[in-house]
Structures are given as structure tokens and as C-alpha cells.
Amino acid sequence: MEDSLHSKFLIIGGSMEKSLIFMSAYLERFNVIHVHVAKQYYGGIIEQFYLKNMLTQELSSTRIVYDYEENDWHIYQLMVDNLYLGTPFTILNNHGLSCALETRGIVNDPMFDHLFAYDGDDLGPIYTPEETTFKVWSPTSHAVKLQYQLNGRMETIDMERQTQGIYKAVLRKDMEGARYIYWTCNGDQCLKTTDPYAYASTANGAESVVVNPKKFHKILKMSFPLKQKTDAVIYEVSVRDFTSSKSIKSKYRRQFLGVVEKGLTTKNNQIAGFDYLIDLGVTHVQLMPIFDFATIEETKPDLFYNWGYDPSQINVPEGSYCTDISDPYSRINECIDMVNRLHLSGLRVTMDMVVNHVYDVNSSSLERLVPYYYFRNDDFGHISNGSFCSNDINSECFMVRKYIVDMCKRWQKIYGMDGFRFDLMGILDIETINTIQRVLYNKDPNCLIYGEGWNMNTMLPDDRKAMLDNQAKMPNISFFNDQYRDVLKGSTFTNEHVRLGYLSGNTDLFDEAQAVISNQHKFIYPEQSINYVECHDNATMYDYLKETLDEDEETRLKRQKLLNTAVILSQGIPFLHCGQEFARSKMGVHNSFNSPDNINQVDWDRKDEMMDQVYYVKNLLKLRRKNNGFRYTTKEDIEKNVNICHLSNGVMIYTVYQTQGEFKQIKVIFNPKRESTYYNLSAKDEVIITTENAIKQEYSNLLIEPVSVYIIAQR
């Protein structure tokens, strides 16, 4: 679709350089205007400004109440009668210069949401074969045009402004397959944008597409409930990485359907991919971003690599993951099919939801529809950057919160998602996260909501941030427990020995390790803790241990087992990064977000080399599944039934007592030291799992080898 529009307004793809403009004007409140005048224009001195209604040509005076200088500009604050949006205005000065009045800080006016908040569920295209209704929210625009192309013909129509800033158009014909964009006019600019509520798009999000929802495949929901959240074991998977390796001969390499492709094998004819995933014993597959992200050329996905934390359209699945980018239904139905097949195999699916920022705020449909509203700005347009991605979503505003909630509802309803992981959740506000939880739980009480709960430096008071320190205000939300990671594995951000974790050999952290394993340190409920030592971010556990410890390969792999044991058997919810169970390596790359496939791909041949590690993890998962003592739901249960103490200096005995399961009592002995010790076995003791190939025992004395785990049970 050509990038043009015939109108009386100036059409641009971005902002003009300020240095070329002598005067600009911004509506900051309903009765406050800021005018910037360049000092090179009459020294920046203006005696009088006038406001002109461009529809009625009515001219009115304004009152200068304040002025000051800032660099090369003289800035004036004007008071006017309350202005209602939807009408184009210009500002004139006493020298005859004029400029369009743009909206800016008015979106921060407390009255803005009061006047324009829209709670309808009909935004976007509503399709029937007889007609399609388009609705878009753009209260700061004084005009919105719908431009569409159908059957090779392009048309542009004016949309009708309704109450609450809604623009509407009804086309009484069959619009299925139509490509369309909006043109939003604000000041003297008209900018083109896609529809943030569209269901489908062309390649690379160039245009939105009208589709028939009746042609979406039906979702298959899980047939059995999740009895308690601590039953969950989350396994993080990248759609692309899962089948990138050419050694497994996938028909749907790096695509949605590849994730659920049966019959994939390694070069040694061992199961890989989907079959392996089913066999492993996890309960939830967490998919790294599967919405439309920006830095992949969807028609040529081999050109670039990216994890997908650069959102372009969270309303549409990623096009590079489908088989036919020219078919708008392909990405939708193949994504649904992937989730359905995971459900049929007994696996729940959670989605990595990245709503804290967008890839490019200037080209974002949200910014173009309502400038300055969707992203945190101060009254002068200075943007918040707590995400370190150049913008932060303004989640506490009504329509921003609505959009986030609506998109979560969509992914739950249409694609069958069983939960969401929120990237940089600390950018979002508490009310938004709690609202998402309430809305989604109404449809699925087994829905799992969790996220990264770090305190991000965004323009939001700390007491309103959806961060871990505010977990008491979000009792139904789970958080990635970075304290757990740092205490057991070691700090992610240093290679210094003093920052090694307890299971990496720093036994001085015994008390801290005891607290995180028993989940007795910060959370109201055990389920609030996502226990992890490895995820897509930072070095893999194997690479971390290789980099930080001067140990041989055998010892390093033993430590891998120690850490996997802790993650799976600690109180809370275990989280595993795909391949963690077979010592996945990314060749030492710490941040592989845009590294090539050879770095990020899941190396299924390595799985065959590390089958001892895989069997060990499978046995741990089976032990957790069959024994409720590792899945307690309250702190009271943990206090009553869990005990942790020293066997010898630095060696831990983690004991759980239970009434449900294979055993009455299970002891997990962690020895992260390079020295051995002894454990006195009783007559009832049975060694059920160990990192060692052979059990060495002299009478009742069990030798606890250096860097080892022994799990001992009593029936």
C-alpha cells in the first residue's frame, strides 16, 4: 500500500527536526498551552498569542501566565478556555507566524481518562460476510481515515468521530482479506498506523488484515485441573531454537508446528523435540515471545536472529514462525494448532508477554493513535526508560490497562494460553497485574500468572510497582526469585569467587541457602516463588560453572546435578530452561538475544551425550510428582513438615515429612564441598537417588562423596 494520502494536512513518517521550526505549540491541559519560540525568531519575544479554530475560523485571544528560557527556546504558558479534543486548532503570534496546536501533556490531565475512557469490547474490526465495522480509539486526533485495499482496489474513507474519542466506519460488503491501515491526523500531521486490535497482518506488520474469526481453529482446553500451583514445573522454550538444529531433520524447522512435530530423532536415533518434551515430565511449556516482533524479516527469517523481546504487535502471532507468510490465517491457526497438540499431550502452555515496552515508540500504532498517552512521559514529553528499551508502557492509565488486559484475554480465548510470564513486570503497576489475574481466573482458575519482579527505574512510585517487594499486594502472582538464583548458583553479574553460590562451593551461604530452599524468607505463599538458576537471559548454568570455577568436567557436571536437584525439589515452583537438564551451552555467550542459530539452537546431539544428566532430572521430576512434601502450599505446612540442618560443616540435610506420597520421610543431602563426609544410615533408610555411580558404605556409614547429592527415604 502506498505511503501517501491526499488531504489538506502535512503527511510525514516522523517528526520534523526542531531546529527547522521557529514555533511549536502543545496542549498540556484542557486550558493550558505551551508555546516554544526559537530565539532566532525576533529574539523569542512574543507579546500576544491567538487561538484559531480551523473548522469555524474563529479567532480568540490567549493570556500569557508564565514564560522562561530553555537553551535556544523561549517557552510561554498560555491560559485558554477549556478545549475539547477532535477539533484542529492553530496558534498565531503578533508577528503573524502560525503553527498547528499538537496534543501532548493533556493526556496526563486527570480529566482525560474521565472524559475518554472507553470500556467497550468492540475495538478493531468486527467482521461478518455482510459488513465489517472498524472502531479505533484516538481522542487526540481531529480526523481518522481508513485506507484499505480489496481485490486490487484501494479506497480511503473518513471515519466518523463518536463519543469517548472513538472513530467508526462501517463497510457494507464482504471485507475478508482486505488490507488496511489508519491515518491519524493531529496538528498538521497525518500518520499511518496499523490497528492494535487487528487479528492478522501482512508480513512484518506493514498492514492489518480483515479475517473471519469463524475460520480460526477451535482451541482444546486441558481436560484435567491443576490441583495446586506448586504442582507446576515450568519449562522455557523458544519456538525457533527448539528445532533450529539441522541434525533433527524437522519438516517445520523454527516454526510453530515444529514445536509439536512427532518423530524427531537425534543422529543416534533417540527421541528429540516434541516427543522428548512429553517424556521429560514437566507440566508447563513457557514459550518465549510468539507475538509479532520487530527485528526479524518475516519473508527471509534466515537473515537475522532475535529472541523476540522487541514487540511490534502483541495482538498478532509472529509471522516467521508460520509456514505461509502470505496467508493471514497461517500464523493464527498454526499457533492454535501448536497449543492444541501440547494440550493433548498433557502439557499446559504459558506465554512470554512483553508489554512493558515496544521496539520503536515513534512507529508504534499506540503512539500514533494517541501520542504521549500509552508511554510514560512527563508534562514536557520526556520519556521514561526504566525498561532500558527507550520507553515504558503507561499501564496505570485506563485505556493502556484495558489494552493489556484485552490482549491477555485474546491470547487466552483464541489461542488457549494457560498463563502468562510478564517480562520486566516491575514496569507495570500493581492494579494492572491484579486485574489481569482476576479477569483470567474467571475463565480459567488454573491460570498461572508470574513475572520478573525487579524494581525498575520507571516513572512510577515504588509502592505501585508490580515488583517482588510488593508481593503482599499481589498474593496470586508468582515472581522469578533472583535471590534463589544468586544464593544457590552465584551472582549472575560477576565472575568473582566471593560471589559464588552455596552449591557452587561457597558454603558460607548455608543459612541463606536453607532459607531459599525451604521458601521461608519473603513470600506469603510458596507458589509465589519461581525457583530458577538458569533462563534465556545470561550465561547457561553449564557455561557459568565453566567460567567461574577451576574444576574438571566431571566435577562441573556434578554441580549441574546439585543445582538441578535444588530447583526441582525446593518449595515453590520449579523453572527449567530448555536444555538445562543436559548441560546446555551457548559457547560462553552471556546475552545471546541476537546471536546466530548456531549459538542459540538446542543441540539435541548434546542430549545424547548427557543422558546421565537427563535420566537424573527425569527421576527428580518423578520424585517431586509422586511426593507432596516437595509441593507444600502454605508456610505453615513447610514449618511443620520441613527441616534443614547441617550434616557436617557446610553439608546440608533437607528433610521433608509427608502423609501423601511414596514415602513418609525423604532426606536430600547436598554436599557442595570438595571433601567427603559420612551419614549414619538407619535400618529404615533407603538410598533412592544419588549423583554417584556406586554407593560406598561401611556398615551403617554411608560415604557422602565430594560434590554430590544423596536422596534417602523411609517408607
Buried (B, 14 or more C-beta within 10 A) or exposed (E): BEEEBEBEBEBEEEEEEEEEBBBBBBBBBBBBBBBBBBBEBBEBEBEEBBBBBBEEEEEEEBEBEEBEEEEEBBBBBBEBEEBEBBEBBBBBBEBEBBBBBBBBBBBBBEEBBEBBBBEEEEBBBBBEEEEBBBBBBBBBBBBBBBBBBBEEEEEBEEBEBEEBBBBBBEBEEBBBBBBBBBBBBBBBBBBBBBBBBBBBBBBBBEBBBBBBEEEBBEBBEBEEEBEBBBBBBBBBBBBBBBBBBEBBBBEBBBBBBBBBBEEBBBEEEBBBBBBBBBEBBBBBBBBBBBBBBBBBEBEEBEEEBBBBBBBBBBBBBBBBBBBEBEBBBBBBBBBBBBBBBBBEBEBBBBBBBBBBBBBBBBBBBBBBBBBBBBBBBEBEEEBBBBBEBBBBBBBBBBBBBBBBBBBBBBBBEBBBBBBBBBBBBBBBBBBBBBBBBEBBEEEBEBBBBBBBBBEBBBBBEEEBBBBBBBBEBBEBBBBBBBBBBBBBBBBBEEEEEEBBBBBBBBBEBBEBBBBBBBBBBBBEBBBBBBBBBBBBBBBBBBBBBBEBBEBEEEBBBBBBBBBBBBBBBBBBBBBBBBBBBBBBBBEBBBEBBEBEBEBBBBBBBBBBBBEEBBEBBBBBBBBBBEBBBBBBBEBEBBEEBBBBEEBBEBBBBBBBBBEEBEBBBBBBBBBBBEEBBBBEBEEEBEBBBBBBEEEEEEEEEBBBBEBBBBBBBBE
